[in-house]
Amino acid sequence: MAKMRKSIAFIFAVILITLFFFLIYRWYDLFLQKPAELLPGLSPNFKDILPKEVIPPLYVLIMVLVLFNAVDSWVRSLVKMPEEEIRVLVSVVKYTILILGVIVFAFVSIKDISSLTVFSGLVGAGVALAIQQPILCFVGWLTIMISKTYKIGDRIGLNQVKGDVVDIKIIHTELVEIGNQSEQETGKIVLVPNSHVLTERITNYTARNPFIWDELTISVTYESDFDAAKDAIQKCAKKIVGEKMKNASYFLSLSKEYKMRFRELKNEPELFVSFAPSSIDISIRYLVEARSRRKISSKLTEEVFKTISKMPNVTIAYPHVEIITGKKSA
């Protein structure tokens, strides 16, 4: 009920402003036609103070200002959407009002349409050359809005910068920077021009779901008990991420799109083994929330290290040099 009252009040205010300017316009003509019959002293002065040609552009300007300032509360009162989507919608409506306002203002200000067309063409050509980069940014913004490349709240990698999207403006995207190694917020706000969407590769870590695949590799010596090392690492992984991975797999199993792209959906960590020059590498692959990647990796590393440290038959490999001394045989 309160939302309806706000909407009605807003529409009523717009109608009053429109009626007010309409009456001024008509009143202006009336006083010019019959200055002797109606307030003859006001009419000549009124023409000097407020020429008739100024009234329509002034009306357009005031209406644009009113709509521009009222659109935020108006949209929030009428639309039930997540906060990030409301912010994007408000931005779109505001930019639309500004663009339409400029166009209408130009048409009501310039009476000669042919002159307006020629003037618009010359100005447009000059402006296009002068603001080529902003135009590309605007096209990039449209691409983001239409194709849903990313949205507010997504974690993305763009133009060698990684971060969480906090706002998408018409010229640039605001990111809270995430350290490439630490996977933690640095506290910096990075402004990335939207034009990079057209030319750069974009990595979206949370596009359709909040989970990503991560790996932890443990290197053991060739002298270690290989089977014991595999079992120990598998148990550690199940202890740290086993239950979380089951929940994540169930979440993804409900997504038809995910099942179409990834036919095999694992619900427990997987082990992979490979040879290295001085060790055997055992990699554990698991599903984790993108924003918990470093935390889970740290817990898993700690658990694996503590477990292997207690095993006399398994040794973690590391770069070192062994010197073997002995007498040469005759």
Helices and strands as residue ranges (DSSP letters): H 2-33, H 42-49, G 52-54, H 55-78, H 83-109, H 113-130, H 132-147, E 155-158, E 161-168, E 172-178, E 185-193, H 196-199, E 202-204, E 211-220, H 226-237, I 238-242, H 243-253, H 256-261, E 270-276, E 279-289, G 290-292, H 293-309
